[in-house]
Amino acid sequence: MDILKEIADKTEKGKQLEVPAAVQKALANGIPPYKVLTNGLQKGLETVGDRFKRNQAYIPEVLLAARAMQAGINILQPLLVESGEKPIATVVLGTVKDDLHDIGKNMVGMMLEGSGFQVVDLGVNVPAEKFIAAIQDKDTSILAMSALLSTTAPYLKTVIEALKQKGLRENVKVLVGGAPVTEQYAIEIGADGFAPDSARAADKAKELLNLKY
Ligand code: B1M
């Protein structure tokens, strides 16, 4: 079997103990880390996600697949974040309140670090006050927020409004993303930028700061 297909298959089946070896094999075959991530691990998680949507998989299966994917990401992470340069700016990153999805956010964090940003990752279920406290604490250039549920996407706007109320809106660029978020939605809620995936999130972050990429 094609090694990327094998990784996708093992991820889908939640084979947390077998995924790392398959990822190592793909890397040894010269497949670039980002391709292993998107065409292998991510594909497997998406497949189980689609089955879940059609009521053909249960949440524990999705969770096991997510853990298997994380086991693979742990191997890829050092390769993806290795930029070797001084941080170009600080990004505060998090998944918004009431949302526990963190895989996409973690990928965005890795790609940002790999592009030379310092990333302050606040984790998941982050309320507006926590984003604001982090921005005030660090010399932050970008606030990057992820939302994976259609019920939590409106919270992106809540945070932007809270920034305005605190007089901090002009201090940071706001970058948003996540499956239910679109470019149009980002404009409507007053964000500065949107990206559909982690690689483009890193490009967009540079663009927002007028840095070349
Ligand atoms: Co959840 N879940 N989930 N889930 N889950 C989805 C998102 C869903 C689409 C599944 C479905 O129905 N098909 C659905 C949302 C429907 C909707 O609102 N439209 C859903 C649901 C309903 C739920 C629960 C409500 C289920 C329940 O309990 N009944 C529940 C909610 C829990 C909560 O958050 N409060 C829930 C729970 C879970 C698990 C805990 C089991 C697990 C999360 C584990 C974890 O994250 N540690 C889980 C998972 C794994 C998924 C799916 C299968 C995969 C999500 C994922 O990690 N994708 C998902 C279905 C699917 O996507 N096929 C689903 C891979 C990841 C790389 O993609 O996160 O989209 P993504 O990130 C992308 C881009 O969006 C972008 O870059 C990444 C790729 O490069 N991106 C950004 C992300 N953030 C960005 C930020 C940026 C820019 C780009 O700038 C800052």
Residues whose N, C-alpha, C, O or C-beta is under 5 A from the ligand:
A	BS01	B1M	L45 E46 G49 D50 K53 I59 V62 L63 A66 D98 D99 L100 H101 D102 I103 G104 K105 M107 V108 A144 M145 S146 L148 L149 S150 T151 L175 V176 G177 G178 A179 A195 P196 D197 S198 A201
